[in-house]
Amino acid sequence: MVRFSRRSFLHTVALLAAGTAVSLPVNAFGLHRKLRVTLVGTGVRGISFWGRRLVEQYPDQLEFVGLSDINPGRLQYGKEYMKVDCPTFVSFKEMLSTTKPDLVIVCTTDSSHHELIIQGLAAGCDVLTEKPLTTDEIKAQAILDAERQYGKNLIVGFNYRWSPYMTKIKELIMNGEIGEITSVDFNWYLNVHHGASYFRRWHGLMAKGGSLWIHKATHHFDLLNWWLDSEPEEVFAYGALEHYGKNGPFRGTSCRSCSYKKECDYYWDITGDSHAMKLYVANEAHDGYIRDGCVYRNEIDIYDKMSAQIKYANGVIANYSLTTYSPFEGWRIAFNGQKGRIEAWLDIPWMKNDSLDQESLHAAEMQQAENIDVIHEPVVLYKNWKDYQIIQVASERAGHGGGDRRLHDKLFKQSDAPDPYGHAAGLRDGVMSILIGVAARRSIEQSNPVKIASLTDLKPKVKRG
């Protein structure tokens, strides 16, 4: 067993909490060798952001010693795409026992995260999981118990916090520019390209992804928790499935095999995406997973319109909504304070006469390319009894507004730099972000407000910690 000082341990935990362990410098673990990393779940996110990018950007800090997936075809393609020379395993347990990694990266379906996380911790590994942490309160409690029992670290891959635009909002709030925050209005819009993609995939099933309250909104709830520096106390929500699923005028199994290609606005020609064809379509026979599923399938059971009111332990009231079939992709937020107001938004077309079409906008956001498109976006600061101020913030189109790259690069290249804005996000942050979504789901089912403290043994704190 590797042992190191309390000071080194605390430094390690702080870095681990930042959203990824793979970007830690080697000595953060007290190791005098490369970090031994394994990946379970070789879907597009796993083999790109947590796979190929790490191989290309950090060859001196880490090495992949194993890949695992229940789909052997996808597993083989993932190995080739990542350009690694390591063994592959259909059995996750076999990979753990054979490779003995320092770190396990979990990128499987959301509902399976808890099983793999707990097995990884029990095997003596630190574990990084893609967001969301898990899909319900029972699994969340099991993960909390496992981390306490096995004494290893669990990291949730939050990245939005790291974008310059999100950080500027945090800075203004921390500096008390509008005084004590009293309420927030937060609206997120998924366009008909991005929003529909969730309903084509396994995310459209409550049992797999826990709904977009969990899979997508966990990002947004984590931002709220971080900006407000407090924890959620109570949630009341509404939600319905009114656009996708059984509401469609026709339905099929996949876009490829559909008889309504010409009539359906949501028809997506997956054959034009060679990466998706090689990763998914070529390997459907192994597990039956269809990547271009019909958005009108009867089995879809998640909500496509959502609205929630969140009461925080510090007294702030936040109103949140998520739209999944908007004509444009973007978001906007307003913070009301005792001394003023902050308004912020990204990608609202009429705000800036943006000419980038919506399909291209979504493609640019998901890029992991190093050649980034730097743009400037406004944040509006209003102070009571004074004129408003427009603050221009340098931002990026690729990788969650530049957050993806900074989440990795900051820790590798500037690992000892201070963290004045509290970008670090630990297990408690991961749990609190999903519990808002869990409470929202339960509130819809029961038509009642739901106390966060009733879900796990974590009690909400006035100051996030």
Order of alpha helices (4+ residues) and beta strands (2+ residues): alpha-beta-alpha-alpha-beta-alpha-beta-alpha-beta-alpha-beta-alpha-beta-alpha-beta-alpha-alpha-alpha-alpha-beta-alpha-alpha-beta-beta-beta-beta-alpha-alpha-beta-beta-alpha-alpha-beta
